[in-house]
Amino acid sequence: MNKVVSIEIARQVFWIEENTYKQLQNYLHKIKQQLSNDEDANEIYKDIELRVSELFYELNSNESQAISEQQLDQVINPSRFY
């Protein structure tokens, strides 16, 4: 049994497994760090969040299920699935 939390990404609400949420936080934090010296960092980061949100929506059109670790992997490591 996994604990599930509710999150908002790019103004979209998703249910996500707690351990998967921690991985997503780490991923987004690393992106922020990499963009820290870019003058367009905020806009780029918002675009990334929007794309993550779009991909989550595509992968999880059944709103009764939480985003899983495998689904997060498909979003942040797409080359592994193609």
The first five atom37 places (N, CA, C, CB, O) and aatype in JSON, in Angstrom:
{
  "aatype": [12, 2, 11, 19, 19, 15, 9, 6, 9, 0, 1, 5, 19, 13, 17, 9, 6, 6, 2, 16, 18, 11, 5, 10, 5, 2, 18, 10, 8, 11, 9, 11, 5, 5, 10, 15, 2, 3, 6, 3, 0, 2, 6, 9, 18, 11, 3, 9, 6, 10, 1, 19, 15, 6, 10, 13, 18, 6, 10, 2, 15, 2, 6, 15, 5, 0, 9, 15, 6, 5, 5, 10, 3, 5, 19, 9, 2, 14, 15, 1, 13, 18],
  "atom_mask": [
    [1, 1, 1, 1, 1],
    [1, 1, 1, 1, 1],
    [1, 1, 1, 1, 1],
    [1, 1, 1, 1, 1],
    [1, 1, 1, 1, 1],
    [1, 1, 1, 1, 1],
    [1, 1, 1, 1, 1],
    [1, 1, 1, 1, 1],
    [1, 1, 1, 1, 1],
    [1, 1, 1, 1, 1],
    [1, 1, 1, 1, 1],
    [1, 1, 1, 1, 1],
    [1, 1, 1, 1, 1],
    [1, 1, 1, 1, 1],
    [1, 1, 1, 1, 1],
    [1, 1, 1, 1, 1],
    [1, 1, 1, 1, 1],
    [1, 1, 1, 1, 1],
    [1, 1, 1, 1, 1],
    [1, 1, 1, 1, 1],
    [1, 1, 1, 1, 1],
    [1, 1, 1, 1, 1],
    [1, 1, 1, 1, 1],
    [1, 1, 1, 1, 1],
    [1, 1, 1, 1, 1],
    [1, 1, 1, 1, 1],
    [1, 1, 1, 1, 1],
    [1, 1, 1, 1, 1],
    [1, 1, 1, 1, 1],
    [1, 1, 1, 1, 1],
    [1, 1, 1, 1, 1],
    [1, 1, 1, 1, 1],
    [1, 1, 1, 1, 1],
    [1, 1, 1, 1, 1],
    [1, 1, 1, 1, 1],
    [1, 1, 1, 1, 1],
    [1, 1, 1, 1, 1],
    [1, 1, 1, 1, 1],
    [1, 1, 1, 1, 1],
    [1, 1, 1, 1, 1],
    [1, 1, 1, 1, 1],
    [1, 1, 1, 1, 1],
    [1, 1, 1, 1, 1],
    [1, 1, 1, 1, 1],
    [1, 1, 1, 1, 1],
    [1, 1, 1, 1, 1],
    [1, 1, 1, 1, 1],
    [1, 1, 1, 1, 1],
    [1, 1, 1, 1, 1],
    [1, 1, 1, 1, 1],
    [1, 1, 1, 1, 1],
    [1, 1, 1, 1, 1],
    [1, 1, 1, 1, 1],
    [1, 1, 1, 1, 1],
    [1, 1, 1, 1, 1],
    [1, 1, 1, 1, 1],
    [1, 1, 1, 1, 1],
    [1, 1, 1, 1, 1],
    [1, 1, 1, 1, 1],
    [1, 1, 1, 1, 1],
    [1, 1, 1, 1, 1],
    [1, 1, 1, 1, 1],
    [1, 1, 1, 1, 1],
    [1, 1, 1, 1, 1],
    [1, 1, 1, 1, 1],
    [1, 1, 1, 1, 1],
    [1, 1, 1, 1, 1],
    [1, 1, 1, 1, 1],
    [1, 1, 1, 1, 1],
    [1, 1, 1, 1, 1],
    [1, 1, 1, 1, 1],
    [1, 1, 1, 1, 1],
    [1, 1, 1, 1, 1],
    [1, 1, 1, 1, 1],
    [1, 1, 1, 1, 1],
    [1, 1, 1, 1, 1],
    [1, 1, 1, 1, 1],
    [1, 1, 1, 1, 1],
    [1, 1, 1, 1, 1],
    [1, 1, 1, 1, 1],
    [1, 1, 1, 1, 1],
    [1, 1, 1, 1, 1]
  ],
  "atom_positions": [
    [[0.85, -1.18, 0.0], [0.0, 0.0, 0.0], [0.89, 1.24, 0.0], [-0.96, 0.0, 1.23], [1.84, 1.34, 0.78]],
    [[0.59, 2.17, -0.88], [1.36, 3.41, -0.99], [0.53, 4.6, -0.53], [1.84, 3.62, -2.44], [-0.67, 4.67, -0.78]],
    [[1.2, 5.52, 0.14], [0.55, 6.77, 0.53], [0.49, 7.67, -0.7], [1.31, 7.46, 1.71], [1.44, 7.72, -1.48]],
    [[-0.63, 8.37, -0.88], [-0.85, 9.21, -2.05], [-1.05, 10.65, -1.59], [-2.07, 8.72, -2.88], [-1.71, 10.9, -0.58]],
    [[-0.46, 11.6, -2.33], [-0.62, 13.02, -2.02], [-1.18, 13.73, -3.24], [0.73, 13.65, -1.59], [-1.05, 13.26, -4.37]],
    [[-1.78, 14.86, -3.0], [-2.32, 15.69, -4.06], [-1.33, 16.83, -4.32], [-3.73, 16.25, -3.68], [-0.87, 17.49, -3.39]],
    [[-1.0, 17.04, -5.6], [-0.08, 18.12, -5.96], [-0.69, 18.95, -7.09], [1.31, 17.55, -6.38], [-1.61, 18.52, -7.78]],
    [[-0.14, 20.14, -7.26], [-0.55, 21.0, -8.36], [0.69, 21.33, -9.19], [-1.24, 22.3, -7.85], [1.68, 21.84, -8.68]],
    [[0.6, 21.03, -10.47], [1.67, 21.36, -11.41], [1.04, 22.11, -12.56], [2.44, 20.08, -11.9], [0.12, 21.62, -13.21]],
    [[1.55, 23.3, -12.81], [1.04, 24.14, -13.91], [-0.48, 24.27, -13.83], [1.45, 23.53, -15.27], [-1.19, 24.16, -14.83]],
    [[-0.95, 24.51, -12.64], [-2.38, 24.73, -12.36], [-3.26, 23.5, -12.59], [-2.89, 25.85, -13.21], [-4.48, 23.62, -12.69]],
    [[-2.65, 22.32, -12.67], [-3.38, 21.07, -12.8], [-3.14, 20.25, -11.54], [-2.94, 20.29, -14.09], [-2.01, 20.17, -11.04]],
    [[-4.18, 19.64, -11.03], [-4.08, 18.84, -9.81], [-3.94, 17.37, -10.18], [-5.32, 19.07, -8.9], [-4.67, 16.85, -11.03]],
    [[-3.0, 16.72, -9.52], [-2.76, 15.29, -9.74], [-2.6, 14.6, -8.39], [-1.5, 15.07, -10.61], [-2.16, 15.19, -7.41]],
    [[-2.99, 13.33, -8.38], [-2.68, 12.46, -7.25], [-1.4, 11.75, -7.62], [-3.86, 11.45, -6.93], [-1.24, 11.29, -8.75]],
    [[-0.49, 11.64, -6.66], [0.8, 11.03, -6.93], [1.24, 10.25, -5.7], [1.86, 12.09, -7.32], [1.02, 10.69, -4.57]],
    [[1.86, 9.11, -5.93], [2.37, 8.32, -4.81], [3.44, 9.14, -4.08], [2.94, 6.95, -5.31], [4.22, 9.85, -4.71]],
    [[3.47, 9.03, -2.77], [4.35, 9.87, -1.97], [5.83, 9.7, -2.35], [4.17, 9.56, -0.49], [6.54, 10.69, -2.5]],
    [[6.29, 8.46, -2.52], [7.69, 8.26, -2.89], [7.98, 8.81, -4.28], [8.05, 6.77, -2.83], [9.08, 9.29, -4.55]],
    [[7.01, 8.74, -5.16], [7.15, 9.29, -6.51], [7.19, 10.81, -6.46], [5.99, 8.81, -7.43], [7.93, 11.45, -7.22]],
    [[6.42, 11.39, -5.57], [6.42, 12.85, -5.39], [7.81, 13.32, -4.96], [5.37, 13.27, -4.34], [8.28, 14.35, -5.44]],
    [[8.45, 12.59, -4.07], [9.79, 12.97, -3.62], [10.78, 12.93, -4.78], [10.27, 12.03, -2.49], [11.65, 13.79, -4.89]],
    [[10.65, 11.94, -5.65], [11.51, 11.86, -6.83], [11.26, 13.03, -7.77], [11.29, 10.52, -7.57], [12.2, 13.6, -8.33]],
    [[9.99, 13.39, -7.94], [9.64, 14.53, -8.8], [10.22, 15.82, -8.22], [8.11, 14.64, -8.94], [10.76, 16.64, -8.96]],
    [[10.12, 15.99, -6.91], [10.7, 17.17, -6.27], [12.19, 17.26, -6.54], [10.43, 17.15, -4.76], [12.7, 18.33, -6.87]],
    [[12.9, 16.15, -6.39], [14.34, 16.13, -6.62], [14.67, 16.49, -8.08], [14.92, 14.75, -6.28], [15.59, 17.26, -8.35]],
    [[13.91, 15.92, -8.99], [14.1, 16.2, -10.41], [13.92, 17.69, -10.71], [13.12, 15.36, -11.26], [14.76, 18.3, -11.37]],
    [[12.83, 18.26, -10.23], [12.56, 19.68, -10.48], [13.57, 20.58, -9.78], [11.15, 20.03, -10.02], [13.93, 21.64, -10.3]],
    [[14.03, 20.17, -8.61], [15.05, 20.94, -7.88], [16.36, 20.97, -8.68], [15.29, 20.33, -6.47], [17.0, 22.02, -8.78]],
    [[16.74, 19.84, -9.25], [17.96, 19.79, -10.06], [17.84, 20.69, -11.28], [18.26, 18.34, -10.5], [18.8, 21.35, -11.67]],
    [[16.67, 20.72, -11.88], [16.46, 21.6, -13.03], [16.62, 23.06, -12.61], [15.06, 21.37, -13.65], [17.27, 23.84, -13.3]],
    [[16.02, 23.43, -11.48], [16.16, 24.81, -10.99], [17.63, 25.17, -10.77], [15.38, 25.0, -9.67], [18.06, 26.27, -11.11]],
    [[18.38, 24.24, -10.21], [19.8, 24.49, -9.98], [20.55, 24.69, -11.3], [20.43, 23.34, -9.19], [21.4, 25.57, -11.4]],
    [[20.24, 23.88, -12.29], [20.9, 23.98, -13.58], [20.56, 25.28, -14.29], [20.53, 22.8, -14.45], [21.36, 25.8, -15.07]],
    [[19.38, 25.8, -14.03], [18.93, 27.03, -14.68], [19.29, 28.29, -13.89], [17.44, 26.99, -14.89], [19.0, 29.4, -14.33]],
    [[19.91, 28.13, -12.75], [20.1, 29.25, -11.83], [20.83, 30.45, -12.44], [20.86, 28.78, -10.63], [20.6, 31.58, -12.02]],
    [[21.69, 30.23, -13.42], [22.43, 31.34, -14.02], [21.82, 31.84, -15.33], [23.85, 30.91, -14.28], [22.37, 32.73, -15.98]],
    [[20.7, 31.28, -15.7], [20.04, 31.67, -16.95], [19.07, 32.82, -16.68], [19.3, 30.46, -17.59], [18.27, 32.75, -15.74]],
    [[19.13, 33.85, -17.49], [18.24, 34.99, -17.26], [16.78, 34.67, -17.52], [18.66, 36.15, -18.14], [15.9, 35.37, -17.02]],
    [[16.51, 33.63, -18.29], [15.14, 33.21, -18.57], [14.72, 32.0, -17.74], [14.98, 32.9, -20.04], [13.81, 31.26, -18.12]],
    [[15.38, 31.79, -16.62], [15.17, 30.59, -15.8], [13.71, 30.39, -15.4], [16.03, 30.67, -14.54], [13.2, 29.28, -15.52]],
    [[13.05, 31.43, -14.95], [11.66, 31.28, -14.49], [10.74, 30.84, -15.62], [11.15, 32.59, -13.91], [9.89, 29.98, -15.43]],
    [[10.91, 31.43, -16.78], [10.06, 31.07, -17.92], [10.34, 29.64, -18.38], [10.28, 32.06, -19.08], [9.42, 28.88, -18.68]],
    [[11.6, 29.27, -18.44], [11.97, 27.91, -18.84], [11.42, 26.9, -17.85], [13.51, 27.77, -18.94], [10.88, 25.87, -18.24]],
    [[11.55, 27.21, -16.56], [11.06, 26.3, -15.52], [9.55, 26.13, -15.63], [11.44, 26.83, -14.12], [9.04, 25.01, -15.5]],
    [[8.83, 27.22, -15.85], [7.37, 27.13, -16.01], [7.0, 26.28, -17.22], [6.77, 28.54, -16.16], [6.04, 25.51, -17.18]],
    [[7.76, 26.42, -18.3], [7.51, 25.59, -19.49], [7.74, 24.11, -19.19], [8.42, 26.03, -20.66], [6.99, 23.25, -19.65]],
    [[8.77, 23.82, -18.42], [9.06, 22.43, -18.05], [7.93, 21.88, -17.18], [10.41, 22.32, -17.29], [7.46, 20.77, -17.41]],
    [[7.49, 22.66, -16.2], [6.37, 22.23, -15.36], [5.12, 21.97, -16.2], [6.06, 23.29, -14.29], [4.42, 20.99, -15.99]],
    [[4.86, 22.85, -17.16], [3.7, 22.68, -18.03], [3.81, 21.38, -18.82], [3.56, 23.87, -19.0], [2.83, 20.64, -18.95]],
    [[4.99, 21.1, -19.34], [5.16, 19.86, -20.12], [5.02, 18.63, -19.23], [6.53, 19.85, -20.81], [4.42, 17.64, -19.64]],
    [[5.55, 18.68, -18.03], [5.38, 17.56, -17.08], [3.9, 17.34, -16.82], [6.14, 17.84, -15.75], [3.42, 16.2, -16.81]],
    [[3.17, 18.42, -16.6], [1.74, 18.33, -16.36], [1.01, 17.71, -17.56], [1.17, 19.72, -16.06], [0.15, 16.85, -17.39]],
    [[1.36, 18.14, -18.76], [0.74, 17.58, -19.97], [1.0, 16.09, -20.09], [1.26, 18.3, -21.22], [0.1, 15.31, -20.4]],
    [[2.23, 15.69, -19.83], [2.59, 14.27, -19.93], [1.9, 13.44, -18.86], [4.11, 14.1, -19.82], [1.45, 12.33, -19.13]],
    [[1.81, 13.97, -17.64], [1.08, 13.27, -16.59], [-0.36, 13.07, -17.0], [1.16, 14.03, -15.27], [-0.93, 11.99, -16.8]],
    [[-0.96, 14.1, -17.57], [-2.36, 14.01, -17.99], [-2.52, 12.93, -19.07], [-2.86, 15.36, -18.52], [-3.47, 12.15, -19.03]],
    [[-1.61, 12.9, -20.02], [-1.68, 11.89, -21.09], [-1.5, 10.48, -20.53], [-0.61, 12.17, -22.15], [-2.19, 9.55, -20.95]],
    [[-0.58, 10.32, -19.59], [-0.3, 8.99, -19.04], [-1.36, 8.51, -18.06], [1.03, 9.01, -18.35], [-1.53, 7.3, -17.86]],
    [[-2.07, 9.45, -17.46], [-2.99, 9.09, -16.4], [-4.36, 9.7, -16.65], [-2.45, 9.54, -15.05], [-4.86, 10.47, -15.83]],
    [[-4.95, 9.36, -17.77], [-6.27, 9.92, -18.09], [-7.35, 9.38, -17.15], [-6.63, 9.62, -19.54], [-8.43, 9.96, -17.06]],
    [[-7.06, 8.28, -16.46], [-7.98, 7.73, -15.46], [-7.71, 8.44, -14.14], [-7.81, 6.18, -15.32], [-6.79, 8.06, -13.41]],
    [[-8.5, 9.44, -13.82], [-8.26, 10.28, -12.66], [-8.35, 9.57, -11.32], [-9.21, 11.41, -12.67], [-7.99, 10.14, -10.29]],
    [[-8.83, 8.34, -11.31], [-8.99, 7.64, -10.04], [-7.69, 6.97, -9.59], [-10.09, 6.61, -10.15], [-7.65, 6.38, -8.51]],
    [[-6.63, 7.06, -10.41], [-5.36, 6.44, -10.04], [-4.28, 7.5, -9.87], [-4.94, 5.41, -11.08], [-4.29, 8.53, -10.53]],
    [[-3.36, 7.22, -8.96], [-2.26, 8.14, -8.69], [-1.14, 7.92, -9.7], [-1.75, 7.96, -7.26], [-0.98, 6.83, -10.25]],
    [[-0.36, 8.97, -9.93], [0.82, 8.87, -10.77], [1.81, 7.93, -10.07], [1.47, 10.29, -11.04], [2.11, 8.09, -8.88]],
    [[2.3, 6.96, -10.81], [3.2, 5.96, -10.24], [4.65, 6.3, -10.56], [2.84, 4.55, -10.76], [4.94, 7.19, -11.36]],
    [[5.55, 5.56, -9.93], [6.98, 5.73, -10.19], [7.3, 5.42, -11.66], [7.81, 4.83, -9.25], [8.12, 6.11, -12.27]],
    [[6.67, 4.41, -12.21], [6.9, 4.05, -13.61], [6.44, 5.19, -14.54], [6.16, 2.74, -13.95], [7.11, 5.49, -15.52]],
    [[5.32, 5.81, -14.24], [4.83, 6.91, -15.06], [5.77, 8.11, -14.97], [3.41, 7.31, -14.63], [6.04, 8.76, -15.98]],
    [[6.28, 8.39, -13.77], [7.25, 9.48, -13.63], [8.49, 9.18, -14.45], [7.62, 9.7, -12.15], [9.03, 10.06, -15.11]],
    [[8.93, 7.94, -14.43], [10.09, 7.53, -15.23], [9.85, 7.79, -16.71], [10.4, 6.05, -15.0], [10.75, 8.23, -17.42]],
    [[8.64, 7.52, -17.18], [8.31, 7.77, -18.59], [8.39, 9.25, -18.93], [6.91, 7.24, -18.91], [8.7, 9.62, -20.06]],
    [[8.11, 10.09, -17.95], [8.14, 11.54, -18.18], [9.57, 12.07, -18.14], [7.29, 12.26, -17.13], [9.95, 12.88, -18.99]],
    [[10.35, 11.64, -17.17], [11.69, 12.23, -17.01], [12.79, 11.46, -17.74], [12.03, 12.32, -15.55], [13.89, 11.98, -17.91]],
    [[12.51, 10.23, -18.16], [13.48, 9.41, -18.91], [12.81, 8.79, -20.12], [14.08, 8.31, -18.01], [12.8, 7.57, -20.24]],
    [[12.26, 9.58, -21.02], [11.47, 9.01, -22.12], [12.27, 8.09, -23.03], [10.88, 10.11, -22.93], [11.69, 7.18, -23.63]],
    [[13.57, 8.3, -23.16], [14.36, 7.47, -24.08], [14.4, 6.01, -23.64], [15.78, 8.01, -24.18], [14.65, 5.13, -24.46]],
    [[14.17, 5.75, -22.37], [14.16, 4.38, -21.87], [12.95, 3.6, -22.35], [14.21, 4.38, -20.36], [12.93, 2.37, -22.27]],
    [[11.94, 4.29, -22.84], [10.68, 3.63, -23.19], [10.43, 3.61, -24.7], [9.52, 4.33, -22.5], [9.39, 3.14, -25.15]],
    [[11.37, 4.11, -25.48], [11.19, 4.14, -26.93], [12.27, 3.35, -27.62], [11.18, 5.56, -27.45], [12.28, 3.27, -28.85]]
  ]
}
